[in-house]
Amino acid sequence: MTRITVMVSGGGTNLQAVIDAAEAGTLGDASVVLVISSNAGAYALERAARHGIPSVVIGREEYPDPEERTGAILDALKGAETDLVVLAGYMSVLPPALIRAYRDRIINIHPALLPKFGGMGMYGIRVHRAVLAAGEAESGATVHFVDEGVDTGRIILQERVPVLEGDSPETLAARVLEAEHRILPEAIRRLTKAD
Ligand code: GAR
């Protein structure tokens, strides 16, 4: 079995898409064994609870010291015997020690067509604002491996969506999110099949 830990910070609709795919049996033998949230108020925690998935909150509030925070995340990942880490709306940058420990076993969903509109400060609604400000004709979603850079790791899967006339950052975000919910489970499916 491929044991997945999903790391979240917010609403968790991508977490939900992964849980739904696992429960529907379309992720093969993969299942979500742990959810780590950087934020105690994340609705994603309720989604985990509703599906009987254990969760833990490891954020700046709980662990102000960055090294202790990294240690707590590593302990949680190891304790759950994690094979694959999925960043699904995780709004912190992972420290190098964590990336080294799980090299090529951490993937992230990003709400744009990388390498465009990625990097430090490009997260959440800011990405969609930047895409509209640049007058792009299309946007999309990207699943990629996480390396030491920000949004620079090898791309696994992308899906394009059009930017429509009259789009606001919110309407564009909603269209991109639908694509995210398709490609995140699909990327996991591909990675775990190759095991
Ligand atoms: C998603 O759009 C995800 O791509 C984005 O945050 C949203 C989380 O939604 N992630 C980033 O911007 C990371 N750089 P969710 O909590 O409903 O899955």
Residues whose N, C-alpha, C, O or C-beta is under 5 A from the ligand:
A	BS01	GAR	G10 G11 G12 T13 N14 L15 A88 G89 Y90 I109 H110 P111 M122 Y123 G124
